[in-house]
């Protein structure tokens, strides 16, 4: 696979600031991204991959001697895989407001020389997509063969289809929604509060590396519970406890294995993610509504021209299949091209990051169909 190390693209320098959906202005904006494969002469083989909440631009790895870090969609991106890098040019960027190189709350505010923190403007999934559009134009790409992603990535997929219907041939939204539900907003608010009530948060003005580690870890613990299923937790951990010795068994600090797992996941995220960024990304997800300002969900879905394959997960209770089935059926009634496939998995919401063997043939078939329709070699 032709490997390109992470790159950056900076645009919208003053006075031509980027205008967010809220009307606030931001700039300059730097986008960090990776690409895999080569853009063909006709520039017709570009596929954009959108990441989820705590993901980043490193969607594929372990394909180059210098890269020792696995990508989060390694099993789908690479030579001979559904997103075949021998045929397609794959792009993945860290979203606007991220903390892996793209301008966000942890970035330096040129006006103050300090991290933006909570002075960073609230942005939306629609803003993320508009920034991605700037990147695509920078790369000389007029039209995308496909936009694909799960969870928050799936929200970006849907926004691409509605915001830029003439620029996309195919959409692959997985385990996602077209507008955030009340329950998901509730979970996000609990996670935000765990961060903001940590004394180390300091109204978002903490020093790099000294933020609300406890609050962010607890937020991640709650998130991990919503990403999986009761079946998986029962099978993996059951009621096993760390220490069965009689003099330890009844101690408060003696953890069940599931507790230990959650603490590990929380501590792991703290090492690589910024707390303010987590707050802003959750807010962007809460504001997700493809029908906002467009006359509602039906009017938004009517704008989509791309062939769309929705993938739901039968055990996903965070973004249940009904969300995607509803959109697919509505698109069908409106004359759009929409299909739905349900992934049978015990893994819950995170199945799109786990069940590669089951997903691979379905995703590959859809990509091949789009390539054939466009005449992409």
Secondary structure, DSSP 4 states (H G I P E B T S, - for coil): --EEEEEEEEE--TTSPEEPTTS-EE--EEEEEEEES---TTS--EEEEE--TT--S----SSSTT--SPPTTTTTBSTTSSB-TTT-EEEEEPPTT-SSSSSSTTSEETTTTEE-GGGSPP--HHHHHHHHHHHHHHTT-S-BSEEEEETHHHHHHHHHHHHTGGGBSEEEEES--SB--HHHHHHHHHHHHHHHTSGGGGGGTPPTT-S-HHHHHHHHHHHHHHHS-HHHHHHHTTT-BS---HHHHT-TT--BHHHHHHHHHHHHHHTT--HHHHHHHHHHHHT-BTTTTTTSHHHHHHH--SEEEEEEETT-SSS-HHHHHHHHHHHHHTT--EEEEEE--SSGGGGGGT-HHHHHHHHHHHHHHHHHHHT--
